[in-house]
Amino acid sequence: MNRDQLKQLEDDLWSAADNLRANSDLKASEYGTPVLGLIFLKFADINYRRHEADIQAEHAALKGTRREKPLHEIAVASSPPARWSA
């Protein structure tokens, strides 16, 4: 990331923070809950996508055996429409 891109990212983040402060009824001490929730969801989505092929392979390998498990027991996954969009 070059200096101009970093500056643009910083400006975008400050703009988003200003928008959050102006358009919500949250007190300053309450901003962490929605922001940290979004950060966690992004983290979970990145990790699921990184391991999705392995998860699908394990699910396929167990299918039809006595150890067969539903996909949601192998990994917590959201449906494609609910995933973080790139």
C-alpha positions as CSV (number, residue, x, y, z in Angstrom):
1,M,0.0,0.0,0.0
2,N,1.5,3.3,-1.0
3,R,1.3,6.6,0.9
4,D,-1.6,7.9,-1.2
5,Q,-3.6,4.7,-0.7
6,L,-2.9,4.8,3.0
7,K,-4.0,8.4,3.3
8,Q,-7.2,7.6,1.3
9,L,-7.9,4.6,3.7
10,E,-7.4,6.8,6.7
11,D,-9.8,9.5,5.2
12,D,-12.4,6.8,4.5
13,L,-12.2,5.4,8.0
14,W,-12.6,8.8,9.6
15,S,-15.5,9.6,7.3
16,A,-17.2,6.3,8.3
17,A,-16.6,7.1,12.0
18,D,-18.1,10.6,11.5
19,N,-21.1,9.0,9.8
20,L,-21.5,6.5,12.6
21,R,-21.4,9.3,15.2
22,A,-23.8,11.5,13.3
23,N,-26.4,8.9,12.4
24,S,-26.7,6.7,15.4
25,D,-28.0,7.1,18.9
26,L,-24.9,5.5,20.3
27,K,-22.8,7.0,23.0
28,A,-19.1,7.2,22.5
29,S,-18.6,4.2,24.8
30,E,-21.0,2.1,22.8
31,Y,-19.4,2.3,19.4
32,G,-17.2,-0.8,20.1
33,T,-20.1,-3.3,20.0
34,P,-21.2,-2.8,16.4
35,V,-17.7,-2.1,15.1
36,L,-16.1,-5.2,16.8
37,G,-19.0,-7.3,15.6
38,L,-18.3,-6.3,12.0
39,I,-14.6,-6.9,12.4
40,F,-15.4,-10.4,13.7
41,L,-17.7,-11.2,10.9
42,K,-15.1,-10.1,8.3
43,F,-12.5,-12.3,10.1
44,A,-14.8,-15.3,10.1
45,D,-15.6,-14.9,6.5
46,I,-12.0,-14.6,5.4
47,N,-11.1,-17.7,7.4
48,Y,-14.0,-19.7,6.1
49,R,-13.2,-18.8,2.5
50,R,-9.6,-19.8,3.1
51,H,-10.6,-23.2,4.2
52,E,-13.8,-23.7,2.2
53,A,-12.3,-26.3,-0.2
54,D,-11.0,-28.4,2.7
55,I,-14.4,-28.2,4.5
56,Q,-16.2,-29.2,1.3
57,A,-13.7,-32.1,0.8
58,E,-14.2,-33.4,4.3
59,H,-18.0,-33.2,4.0
60,A,-17.8,-35.1,0.7
61,A,-15.5,-37.7,2.2
62,L,-17.8,-38.4,5.1
63,K,-20.9,-38.5,3.0
64,G,-22.5,-42.0,3.0
65,T,-20.4,-43.2,5.9
66,R,-21.5,-43.7,9.5
67,R,-19.4,-40.7,10.4
68,E,-21.4,-38.5,8.0
69,K,-22.0,-35.0,9.4
70,P,-24.1,-32.1,8.2
71,L,-22.0,-29.3,6.9
72,H,-22.8,-27.0,9.8
73,E,-21.2,-29.5,12.2
74,I,-18.0,-29.4,10.3
75,A,-17.7,-25.6,10.1
76,V,-19.9,-22.6,10.9
77,A,-20.8,-21.2,7.5
78,S,-23.2,-18.6,6.4
79,S,-25.2,-18.9,3.2
80,P,-23.7,-17.1,0.2
81,P,-26.2,-14.2,0.3
82,A,-25.2,-13.6,4.0
83,R,-21.5,-13.6,3.4
84,W,-19.3,-10.5,3.4
85,S,-19.2,-9.1,-0.1
86,A,-15.8,-8.2,-1.5
